[in-house]
């Protein structure tokens, strides 16, 4: 078997300046990514696959085929003997050895808004405290202030259920997400447009010097304004503007140009907003963006559960498998944690012929990739799925596990907007140790 020779950053620069690097260097690109991944200084990244609406655990990762609660889907074998998941997740099944499937998630929040807030911040909404989302927390702990790319990117968020659950809370605008694709879009062209960061290229009639002079003039005006109005709205505007200018002046914005990918790669992920969002997430973590989330809305299956879950599962299967495959091939899976979850699960019993209602009592979430001991199922909901029978995992415990897998101290405190120190995860919470590598 022919091995692709290792390529250091110094080699890459030398080849580039010599004009050698071209379209024929595809093998070297993967080698460079693998070299970067092995760098001991490389920080971990997290990709959150957020399933808005509450995915049915009984039709995805915790099937009950021998029970009336089980529904119409069949379980299939995975790459790990004894672990079975839905027949509509065949590509994901091949990566079970890198997954810890938590089947015993449990909470008391059955309302979309409150549950969304809990799963994404670790706290229930209460009083005046503006809790930050997981992405903002990771941005603060693992991000770089002067990074050319944002430290937190949110792809196609569905924020109607609880807008505060998607923001930076008391951590402030520095850790707010760059939002792309929120307007959605059907069809390839609309998806491409939705995932493009707007207004990064100056008008053609404005040359670089003129554009730079205008930017510097505006910065001076901003500085004068901020001297007299050093409040949060002004800081938020200034930070957003500075971040946009930084992107405009670098090559980093090309990370959002999915046309740089081969058509076959884009097809493999799925030509839809979630699939292309996952491809974008891969491109961003390759460039060391610490947190990217991609939302797939539509899991609130009070009716037409089987058809809806089948369709959504097929979308997830192609995109998530493409993401795992690409990260593995590039040597990035060991430093990238992938989290699959929604705000709760669905009722084991069918309150109507083909619909499941909200069910926070017992549901599933998945951890995969970096920092995770894969090839295992954690927890058990018994033969009927009507409650946790073994190893219950609370939301704070799950998020503490995410933090530990990323190398973050989940008991670290941040000063809140009311002047009170708040821990990343509730005091005394312990991570699910058996899930960690």
C-alpha positions in Angstrom: 0.0 0.0 0.0 1.3 3.4 -0.9 1.5 5.9 2.0 1.1 9.6 1.5 4.3 11.3 2.9 3.9 13.6 5.9 3.9 17.3 5.1 4.8 19.8 7.7 3.6 23.4 7.8 7.1 24.6 6.8 7.0 22.2 3.8 3.6 23.6 2.9 4.8 27.2 3.0 7.9 26.3 0.9 5.8 24.5 -1.7 3.3 27.3 -1.8 5.8 30.1 -2.4 7.5 28.0 -5.0 4.2 27.8 -6.9 4.1 24.0 -6.8 0.8 23.6 -4.9 -2.1 23.2 -7.3 -5.3 21.4 -8.0 -3.4 18.1 -8.3 -2.3 18.2 -4.7 -5.4 16.5 -3.2 -3.4 13.9 -1.4 -1.3 16.5 0.3 -4.3 18.4 1.6 -5.4 15.4 3.7 -1.8 15.0 4.9 -1.6 18.6 6.0 -4.9 18.3 7.9 -3.6 15.1 9.7 -0.4 16.9 10.5 -2.3 19.8 12.1 -4.6 17.3 14.0 -1.5 15.7 15.6 -0.2 19.0 16.8 -0.3 18.7 20.6 -1.1 22.4 20.9 -4.4 21.9 18.9 -7.4 22.6 21.1 -10.6 20.5 20.9 -13.7 21.5 19.0 -17.3 20.6 19.5 -20.1 20.2 16.9 -23.6 20.2 18.3 -26.3 18.6 16.1 -29.4 20.2 17.6 -32.6 18.3 17.0 -35.2 21.0 17.6 -38.7 19.8 18.6 -37.6 16.7 20.5 -36.6 13.6 18.6 -38.3 10.3 19.3 -35.9 8.0 21.1 -38.0 5.0 20.4 -37.6 5.5 16.7 -33.9 6.4 16.6 -31.5 5.1 19.3 -33.7 3.2 21.7 -36.1 1.0 19.8 -38.6 -1.4 21.5 -39.4 -3.9 18.7 -41.0 -6.5 20.9 -43.4 -4.0 22.5 -46.5 -2.1 21.4 -44.7 1.2 22.2 -42.1 0.4 19.7 -43.6 1.7 16.6 -43.1 0.5 13.0 -39.3 0.8 12.6 -36.9 -2.2 12.8 -33.6 -2.2 14.7 -30.4 -2.9 12.7 -27.0 -4.1 13.8 -24.2 -1.6 14.2 -20.4 -1.9 14.0 -20.5 -2.9 17.7 -22.1 -6.4 18.5 -25.2 -6.0 20.6 -25.9 -2.4 19.9 -28.8 -1.8 17.6 -30.4 1.4 16.3 -33.0 2.4 13.8 -33.1 1.0 10.3 -33.2 4.5 9.0 -29.7 5.3 10.4 -27.6 2.7 8.5 -24.6 4.9 7.8 -24.4 6.1 11.3 -24.5 2.5 12.5 -21.1 2.0 11.0 -19.6 4.5 13.5 -21.1 3.0 16.7 -17.6 2.2 17.9 -17.0 5.9 18.3 -20.3 6.6 20.0 -21.6 6.6 23.5 -25.4 6.3 23.2 -27.0 7.6 26.4 -30.5 6.1 26.6 -31.3 7.3 30.1 -31.5 11.0 29.8 -34.0 12.5 32.2 -35.4 15.9 33.2 -38.6 17.5 34.4 -39.1 20.0 31.6 -41.7 19.1 29.1 -42.3 22.6 27.7 -40.4 23.3 24.5 -39.1 26.7 25.6 -37.9 25.7 29.1 -36.5 22.4 28.0 -34.6 24.0 25.1 -33.1 26.5 27.6 -32.2 23.7 30.0 -30.5 21.4 27.5 -28.5 24.3 25.9 -27.4 26.1 29.1 -27.6 23.5 31.9 -30.0 25.7 33.9 -33.8 26.3 33.9 -34.7 29.9 33.2 -35.1 31.8 36.4 -35.0 35.4 37.6 -32.8 38.0 36.0 -29.8 35.8 35.4 -28.9 35.6 31.6 -27.4 32.2 31.4 -25.0 31.6 28.4 -25.5 28.8 25.9 -23.1 25.9 25.7 -21.6 27.4 22.5 -20.8 30.7 24.3 -19.2 28.8 27.2 -17.0 26.8 24.9 -16.1 30.0 23.0 -14.9 31.6 26.2 -12.9 28.6 27.4 -11.4 27.4 24.1 -11.7 30.4 21.8 -9.1 32.9 20.7 -9.9 36.6 20.9 -7.9 37.5 17.8 -9.1 34.5 15.7 -9.9 35.4 12.1 -13.0 33.2 12.3 -15.7 33.5 15.0 -15.3 31.1 18.0 -19.0 30.2 17.9 -21.0 29.6 14.7 -24.7 28.7 14.7 -26.1 27.2 11.5 -29.8 27.4 10.8 -30.9 28.0 14.5 -34.6 27.7 15.3 -34.7 30.4 18.0 -38.5 30.9 18.2 -38.9 28.4 21.1 -36.4 30.3 23.4 -34.2 33.0 21.9 -32.1 33.3 25.0 -31.1 29.6 24.8 -29.0 30.4 21.7 -27.1 33.5 22.9 -24.1 34.4 25.0 -26.0 35.5 28.1 -23.9 37.2 30.7 -20.7 36.3 28.8 -21.5 39.2 26.5 -21.2 39.9 22.8 -17.6 38.7 22.5 -19.0 35.1 22.7 -22.2 35.6 20.8 -22.6 33.3 17.8 -22.2 34.2 14.1 -25.6 33.1 12.8 -25.8 31.7 9.2 -28.7 30.0 7.4 -31.4 31.1 9.8 -33.8 32.0 7.0 -33.5 28.5 5.6 -34.2 27.8 2.0 -35.3 24.9 -0.2 -33.2 23.8 -3.2 -29.5 23.9 -3.7 -29.2 27.5 -4.7 -31.2 28.8 -1.8 -29.2 26.6 0.6 -25.9 27.9 -0.8 -27.2 31.5 -0.4 -28.4 30.9 3.1 -25.0 29.6 4.3 -23.1 32.4 2.8 -21.9 35.2 5.1 -23.3 38.3 3.6 -21.5 41.6 2.8 -17.9 40.5 3.2 -16.8 41.7 -0.2 -16.6 45.5 -0.8 -18.3 46.9 -3.9 -16.3 46.5 -7.0 -15.9 50.2 -7.5 -14.2 50.7 -4.1 -10.5 49.8 -4.1 -8.7 48.3 -1.1 -7.1 51.6 0.0 -10.3 53.5 -0.2 -12.2 50.7 1.7 -9.5 50.7 4.4 -9.6 54.4 4.8 -13.4 54.3 5.3 -13.1 51.5 7.8 -10.5 53.5 9.8 -12.7 56.6 9.8 -15.6 54.6 11.1 -13.5 53.1 13.8 -12.4 56.5 15.0 -16.1 57.6 15.1 -16.9 54.4 17.1 -14.1 55.1 19.6 -15.3 58.6 20.2 -18.8 57.3 20.7 -17.7 54.6 23.1 -15.8 57.0 25.2 -19.1 58.7 26.0 -21.4 55.6 25.9 -19.5 52.6 27.2 -22.7 50.5 27.6 -23.6 47.0 26.4 -25.4 47.9 23.2 -22.5 50.0 22.0 -20.0 47.2 22.9 -22.2 44.7 21.1 -22.2 46.7 17.9 -18.5 47.4 18.1 -17.6 43.8 18.6 -19.9 42.6 15.8 -18.4 45.3 13.5 -14.8 44.4 14.4 -15.5 40.7 13.8 -16.9 41.5 10.4 -14.0 43.6 9.4 -11.5 40.9 10.5 -13.3 38.4 8.3 -13.3 40.8 5.3 -9.6 41.4 5.5 -8.5 37.7 5.6 -8.8 34.6 3.6 -10.7 33.0 6.5 -14.1 33.8 5.0 -13.4 31.2 2.3 -14.3 28.6 4.9 -17.9 29.5 4.2 -17.5 28.9 0.4 -18.9 25.3 0.0 -18.2 25.5 -3.8 -14.6 24.7 -2.9 -15.7 21.2 -2.1 -16.1 18.5 -4.7 -19.7 17.9 -5.9 -19.5 14.2 -4.8 -18.6 15.4 -1.2 -21.5 17.8 -1.1 -23.9 15.1 -2.5 -22.7 12.7 0.2 -23.7 15.1 3.0 -27.1 15.8 1.4 -28.1 18.8 -0.7 -30.2 20.3 2.1 -29.6 22.9 4.8 -28.7 20.5 7.5 -26.4 18.4 5.3 -24.6 21.4 3.9 -24.5 22.9 7.4 -22.7 19.8 8.6 -20.2 20.1 5.8 -19.7 23.8 6.8 -19.1 22.6 10.4 -16.4 20.3 9.2 -14.7 23.1 7.3 -14.9 25.4 10.3 -13.4 22.9 12.8 -10.6 22.2 10.3 -9.7 25.8 10.9 -9.9 25.4 14.6 -13.3 27.0 15.3 -14.1 25.6 18.8 -17.9 25.4 18.6 -20.3 24.9 15.7 -23.9 24.0 16.0 -26.2 22.8 13.2 -30.0 22.7 13.8 -32.5 20.3 12.2 -36.0 21.4 13.1 -39.2 19.4 12.7 -39.0 16.7 15.4 -42.2 17.8 17.2 -44.1 14.7 15.9 -47.5 15.0 17.6 -48.8 13.6 14.3 -47.4 11.7 11.3 -44.6 10.5 13.6 -43.4 7.6 11.4 -43.2 9.5 8.1 -41.6 12.5 9.7 -39.0 10.7 11.7 -38.1 8.5 8.7 -37.4 11.6 6.6 -35.5 13.4 9.3 -33.5 10.3 10.1 -32.4 9.9 6.5 -31.3 13.6 6.5 -29.4 13.1 9.7 -27.9 9.8 8.6 -26.2 11.1 5.4 -25.0 14.3 7.0 -23.7 12.9 10.3 -22.0 10.0 8.6 -20.3 12.3 6.1 -19.1 14.4 9.0 -17.7 11.4 10.9 -16.1 10.0 7.9 -14.4 13.2 6.8 -13.2 14.0 10.3 -11.8 10.5 10.7 -10.0 10.7 7.3 -8.5 14.1 8.2 -7.3 12.9 11.6 -9.7 15.3 13.4 -12.2 12.9 15.0 -10.0 12.5 18.1 -10.1 16.3 18.7 -13.7 16.9 17.7 -16.6 16.0 20.0 -20.0 15.6 18.3 -23.1 15.9 20.4 -26.5 14.8 19.1 -29.5 15.9 21.2 -32.8 17.7 21.4 -34.8 19.2 24.2 -36.6 16.0 25.2 -38.0 12.7 23.8 -41.4 11.5 22.8 -44.0 9.5 24.7 -43.6 5.7 24.6 -47.3 5.2 24.3 -49.2 6.6 21.3 -51.8 9.1 22.4 -53.2 9.0 18.9 -52.7 6.6 16.0 -49.4 7.9 14.6 -48.2 10.6 17.0 -46.0 10.9 20.1 -46.2 13.8 22.6 -43.5 15.4 24.7 -41.6 13.1 27.1 -38.7 14.4 29.3 -38.8 11.4 31.7 -36.6 9.2 29.6 -34.9 10.0 26.3 -31.7 9.6 24.3 -28.7 11.7 23.4 -25.4 10.7 21.8 -21.8 11.6 22.3 -19.2 10.7 19.6 -15.6 11.4 18.7 -13.1 13.2 20.7 -12.8 12.5 24.4 -15.5 9.8 24.3 -15.2 6.1 25.0 -17.2 4.7 22.1 -18.9 1.4 21.4 -21.2 1.5 24.4 -24.8 2.2 25.5 -25.3 4.0 28.8 -28.5 3.5 30.7 -31.6 1.4 30.1 -35.3 2.2 29.8 -36.6 -1.3 30.1 -38.7 -3.3 27.5 -41.4 -0.6 27.3 -39.3 2.6 27.4 -41.6 4.1 30.0 -38.9 5.1 32.5 -35.3 4.9 33.3 -34.5 1.6 34.8 -30.7 1.9 35.0 -28.1 4.7 35.2 -30.2 7.9 35.0 -28.4 10.9 33.5 -29.5 14.4 34.3 -29.0 17.3 31.9 -26.3 18.9 34.1 -24.5 15.6 34.3 -24.6 15.2 30.5 -23.3 18.8 29.9 -20.6 18.2 32.5 -19.5 15.2 30.5 -19.4 17.3 27.4 -17.2 19.8 29.2 -14.9 17.1 30.5 -14.5 15.6 27.0 -13.4 19.0 25.8 -11.0 19.6 28.6 -13.1 22.2 30.3 -13.5 22.4 34.1 -17.3 22.3 34.4 -17.1 23.7 38.0 -15.4 26.9 36.8 -17.2 30.1 37.8 -18.1 33.1 35.6 -19.4 36.4 37.0 -23.1 36.8 35.9 -25.0 39.9 34.9 -26.3 40.3 38.5 -22.8 40.2 40.0 -23.1 36.6 41.2 -20.6 33.9 40.3 -22.2 31.1 38.3 -20.6 27.7 37.6 -20.5 26.4 34.1 -22.6 23.5 35.3 -24.6 23.4 38.6 -22.5 23.0 41.7 -21.8 19.4 42.7 -22.6 17.9 39.3 -20.5 15.0 38.3 -19.7 13.9 34.7 -20.7 10.5 33.4 -17.3 8.9 33.8 -17.9 5.8 31.9 -18.6 7.9 28.8 -15.1 9.5 28.8 -12.1 8.1 27.1 
